[in-house]
Amino acid sequence: MNRLIQYLLSHLILDFQGDLTLDMVREFLREDNSRDARALLARLVEERGVEDMMVALADCLQEHIPSGITPDALQEQIRLYAES
């Protein structure tokens, strides 16, 4: 059973449900003047959308699945994406 669980965890695909748009991100970050929020918004504007961010987050968060995807883990991955 453990081998099956390890296999399933290592082959699990993370995807996001919904229709997140650049305008939605702008609205979510409207009152956030943090450096991370500004960097993320600048990166998304440069890329003209959120599609690349969503793919990168899904890939990077894959390693957190066994221990759980926490808000802190998600924030860290978004910060790393914005800075890359």
Contact map, one row per residue, 1 for C-alpha under 8 A:
111110000000000000000000000000000000000000000000000000000000000000000000000000000000
111111000000000000000000000000000000000000000000000000000000000000000000000000000000
111111100000000000000000000000000000000000000000000000000000000000000000000000000000
111111110000000000000000000000000000000000000000000000000000000000000000000000000000
111111111000000000000000000000000000000000000000000000000000000000000000000000000000
011111111100000000000000000000000000000000000000000000000000000000000000000000000000
001111111110000000000000000000000000000000000000000000000000000000000000000000000000
000111111111000000000000000000000000000000000000000000000000000000000000000000000000
000011111111000000000000000000000000000000000000000000000000000011000000000000000000
000001111111000000000000000000000000000000000000000000000000000000000000000000000000
000000111111100000000000000000000000000000000000000000000000000000000000000000000000
000000011111110000000000000000000000000000000000000000000000010000000000000000000000
000000000011111000000000000000000000000000000000000000000100010000000000000000000000
000000000001111100000000000000000000000000000000000000000110110000000000000000000000
000000000000111110000000000000000000000000000000000000000100000000000000000000000000
000000000000011111000000000000000000000000000000000001000100000000000000000000000000
000000000000001111100000000000000000000000000000000000000000000000000000000000000000
000000000000000111110000000000000000000000000000000000000000000000000000000000000000
000000000000000011111000000000000000000000000000000000000000000000000000000000000000
000000000000000001111101100000000000000000000000010000000000000000000000000000000000
000000000000000000111111100000000000000000000000110000000000000000000000000000000000
000000000000000000011111110000000000000000011001110000000000000000000000000000000000
000000000000000000001111111000000000000000000000000000000000000000000000000000000000
000000000000000000011111111100000000000000000000000000000000000000000000000000000000
000000000000000000011111111110000000000010000000000000000000000000000000000000000000
000000000000000000000111111111000000000010000000000000000000000000000000000000000000
000000000000000000000011111111000000000000000000000000000000000000000000000000000000
000000000000000000000001111111100000000000000000000000000000000000000000000000000000
000000000000000000000000111111111000100000000000000000000000000000000000000000000000
000000000000000000000000011111111000000000000000000000000000000000000000000000000000
000000000000000000000000000111111000000000000000000000000000000000000000000000000000
000000000000000000000000000011111100100000000000000000000000000000000000000000000000
000000000000000000000000000011111110110000000000000000000000000000000000000000000000
000000000000000000000000000000011111110000000000000000000000000000000000000000000000
000000000000000000000000000000001111111000000000000000000000000000000000000000000000
000000000000000000000000000000000111111100000000000000000000000000000000000000100100
000000000000000000000000000010011111111110000000000000000000000000000000000000000000
000000000000000000000000000000001111111111000000000000000000000000000000000000000000
000000000000000000000000000000000011111111100000000000000000000000000000000000000110
000000000000000000000000000000000001111111110000000000000000000000000000000001101110
000000000000000000000000110000000000111111111000000000000000000000000000000000000000
000000000000000000000000000000000000011111111100000000000000000000000000000000000000
000000000000000000000000000000000000001111111110000000000000000000000000000000000100
000000000000000000000100000000000000000111111111110010000000000000000000000000000000
000000000000000000000100000000000000000011111111100000000000000000000000000000000000
000000000000000000000000000000000000000001111111000000000000000000000000000000000000
000000000000000000000000000000000000000000111111110100000000000000000000000000000000
000000000000000000000100000000000000000000011111110000000000000000000000000000000000
000000000000000000001100000000000000000000011011111100000000000000000000000000000000
000000000000000000011100000000000000000000010011111111000000000000000000000000000000
000000000000000000000000000000000000000000000000111111100000000000000000000000000000
000000000000000000000000000000000000000000000010111111110000000000000000000000000000
000000000000000000000000000000000000000000010000011111111000000000000000000000001000
000000000000000100000000000000000000000000000000011111111100000000000000000000000000
000000000000000000000000000000000000000000000000001111111110000000000000000000000000
000000000000000000000000000000000000000000000000000111111111000000000000000000001000
000000000000000000000000000000000000000000000000000011111111100000000000010011001000
000000000000111100000000000000000000000000000000000001111111110000000000000000000000
000000000000010000000000000000000000000000000000000000111111110000000000000000000000
000000000000000000000000000000000000000000000000000000011111111000000000000010000000
000000000000010000000000000000000000000000000000000000001111111110001000110010000000
000000000001110000000000000000000000000000000000000000000111111110000000000000000000
000000000000000000000000000000000000000000000000000000000001111111000000000000000000
000000000000000000000000000000000000000000000000000000000000111111111000100000000000
000000001000000000000000000000000000000000000000000000000000111111111000000000000000
000000001000000000000000000000000000000000000000000000000000001111110000000000000000
000000000000000000000000000000000000000000000000000000000000000111111000000000000000
000000000000000000000000000000000000000000000000000000000000000111111100000000000000
000000000000000000000000000000000000000000000000000000000000100110111110110000000000
000000000000000000000000000000000000000000000000000000000000000000011111110000000000
000000000000000000000000000000000000000000000000000000000000000000001111111000000000
000000000000000000000000000000000000000000000000000000000000000000000111111100000000
000000000000000000000000000000000000000000000000000000000000100100001111111110000000
000000000000000000000000000000000000000000000000000000001000100000001111111111000000
000000000000000000000000000000000000000000000000000000000000000000000011111111100000
000000000000000000000000000000000000000000000000000000000000000000000001111111110000
000000000000000000000000000000000000000000000000000000001001100000000000111111111000
000000000000000000000000000000000000000100000000000000001000000000000000011111111100
000000000000000000000000000000000001000100000000000000000000000000000000001111111110
000000000000000000000000000000000000000000000000000000000000000000000000000111111111
000000000000000000000000000000000000000100000000000010011000000000000000000011111111
000000000000000000000000000000000001001100100000000000000000000000000000000001111111
000000000000000000000000000000000000001100000000000000000000000000000000000000111111
000000000000000000000000000000000000000000000000000000000000000000000000000000011111
